Amino acid sequence: MGHSNPTLVSVEGGALNAMGLPNPGAEYFVETIGELKGEGVPVVASFFGGSVEEFREVAIVLSEAGVDALEVNVSCPNVAEELGMLGADPVNTEKVTEAVKEVARSPVIVKLSPNVTDICEIARAAERGGADAITAVNTLKGLAVDADLRRPILTNVTGGLSGPALKPVALRCVWEIYESVEVPIIGCGGISSWRDAVECLLSGAAAVQIGTAAMDGGFEVYGEIAEGIRGYLAENGFKGVKEIVGLAHGG
Amino acid sequence: MSGWRTEAEAMRVVRLTRVEEEGGGMRSLHFEDERCSMGVPGQYVMIWNPAAEEVPMSLSGIGKDASVLVRPVGESTEALCGMNAGDKVGLRGPFGYGYTIQGASPLLVAGGTGAASLKPLAEEMVARGMKPTFILGARDKDQLLMKGSLERLLGGGLLTATDDGSHGFRGYASTYASELMNEKMFDAIYTCGPEIMMATVFRLAEEKGIPMQASLERYIKCAVGLCGSCGLGPYRVCKDGPVFCSEQLREVRDEFGKRRMDPSGRSVRVTH
């Protein structure tokens, strides 16, 4: 069911949300995944579990449904208090990754949280656990208080900050992880334009995720950003995205 | 980023200017808010009594005196109905696409609280010199919402239908609409109310080839198109709706009047 409303509020430079991962369970999506596969759409299932064992069980269901990749969400800030954010701890991150990897039939991506002291330590743990890629980052834990009501706005009190305000944090995380692990990174956080996406690729991401930008721009934003990246590559004489991944790190 | 507080998506707090009883335990909550004064008929706000949940409500009044009409059906709507003038509410919005006025001879079909979203549309039509026909449907005469103000606005253009026949036509608003559509030529239909009723009206409109706009209800949480709780076919009701036109309604015919998502995202049958 997730948390009760208010679950989202716009703040300076972004949105603060505490949805709390409402969903009907992995089994429910088996049919949908089959339908999408039938239409030739690649499916990456991003999922959550309350324990190492639950992560494994859900991974089995989704793998049998035929997903092209699994994204292990060990970093949702809004279920942390109930279930413990496994991704805050390198040992747990490695255990979860291993458990999912054992049962997965497709690449395993681990989505990390910026709400940690040293994200590189967690990234290395995911890599040791067998992660094929890393997504960086999930939302940054934040708070909105209303001066008139003199109370927090979100029912969950705290929420996850996304949108443009998160971008510099995300770029820093991508940059640091790029220098710490060998596996590819999917950059995420505040990417709203093709320019943001290019900056993220230059910082070390091999691909990007976009969510909050659809709040302002609608779903067209995905096509527009892909088109913008193509234009940037052509204009600057690059043959493909691979040529600019991590380029800002220099020789 | 100065002025972010005036963004529609940000939470702003206003004091209720007055609360009016509307019969059947329903209340109109009035307030002043610059953004709501510029709203479009059919748009909704997220309104929050801080003691309960924030919920979506169609604007029933647009202008300096803005309002929403609330039927107490659960904890959050009961909390809203229990509020008094001077109490503080949180507001986000107005959100979504409202009605687009088209044609010269419109028929408006309202069932229950659906009248709330159609009333500002009727006001806009009258302001433009149009003479809309408005069917106000309800279970019985005590549930006929805003009947007084609609009568003052529309005169003989207001027609009533009650399930028990205690006022006006005896039967459903959709049945009455069907009879009227056989007697008179309409060139646009607007409807808001129980989904089964709206689906019936849509079938009639399609038979006669009359364009329709319907205000749909789904489980709206974030109101800005991010969370996916209000999905309807390829649309997000919160952002792409809540008002949908015939072309869109045809696209979602497998769901409209039939299936909807519950709060966990599971598809369930539409029951009313």
Boltz contact constraints between the chains, C-beta under 6 A:
constraints:
  - contact:
      token1: [A, 1]
      token2: [B, 263]
      max_distance: 6.0
  - contact:
      token1: [A, 1]
      token2: [B, 264]
      max_distance: 6.0
  - contact:
      token1: [A, 4]
      token2: [B, 53]
      max_distance: 6.0
  - contact:
      token1: [A, 5]
      token2: [B, 53]
      max_distance: 6.0
  - contact:
      token1: [A, 5]
      token2: [B, 54]
      max_distance: 6.0
  - contact:
      token1: [A, 5]
      token2: [B, 221]
      max_distance: 6.0
  - contact:
      token1: [A, 6]
      token2: [B, 54]
      max_distance: 6.0
  - contact:
      token1: [A, 7]
      token2: [B, 221]
      max_distance: 6.0
  - contact:
      token1: [A, 8]
      token2: [B, 222]
      max_distance: 6.0
  - contact:
      token1: [A, 9]
      token2: [B, 11]
      max_distance: 6.0
  - contact:
      token1: [A, 10]
      token2: [B, 7]
      max_distance: 6.0
  - contact:
      token1: [A, 10]
      token2: [B, 9]
      max_distance: 6.0
  - contact:
      token1: [A, 10]
      token2: [B, 10]
      max_distance: 6.0
  - contact:
      token1: [A, 12]
      token2: [B, 1]
      max_distance: 6.0
  - contact:
      token1: [A, 12]
      token2: [B, 4]
      max_distance: 6.0
  - contact:
      token1: [A, 13]
      token2: [B, 1]
      max_distance: 6.0
  - contact:
      token1: [A, 19]
      token2: [B, 227]
      max_distance: 6.0
  - contact:
      token1: [A, 22]
      token2: [B, 264]
      max_distance: 6.0
  - contact:
      token1: [A, 23]
      token2: [B, 265]
      max_distance: 6.0
  - contact:
      token1: [A, 24]
      token2: [B, 264]
      max_distance: 6.0
  - contact:
      token1: [A, 24]
      token2: [B, 265]
      max_distance: 6.0
  - contact:
      token1: [A, 24]
      token2: [B, 266]
      max_distance: 6.0
  - contact:
      token1: [A, 148]
      token2: [B, 13]
      max_distance: 6.0
  - contact:
      token1: [A, 149]
      token2: [B, 13]
      max_distance: 6.0
  - contact:
      token1: [A, 149]
      token2: [B, 50]
      max_distance: 6.0
  - contact:
      token1: [A, 153]
      token2: [B, 11]
      max_distance: 6.0
  - contact:
      token1: [A, 215]
      token2: [B, 224]
      max_distance: 6.0
  - contact:
      token1: [A, 215]
      token2: [B, 225]
      max_distance: 6.0
  - contact:
      token1: [A, 215]
      token2: [B, 226]
      max_distance: 6.0
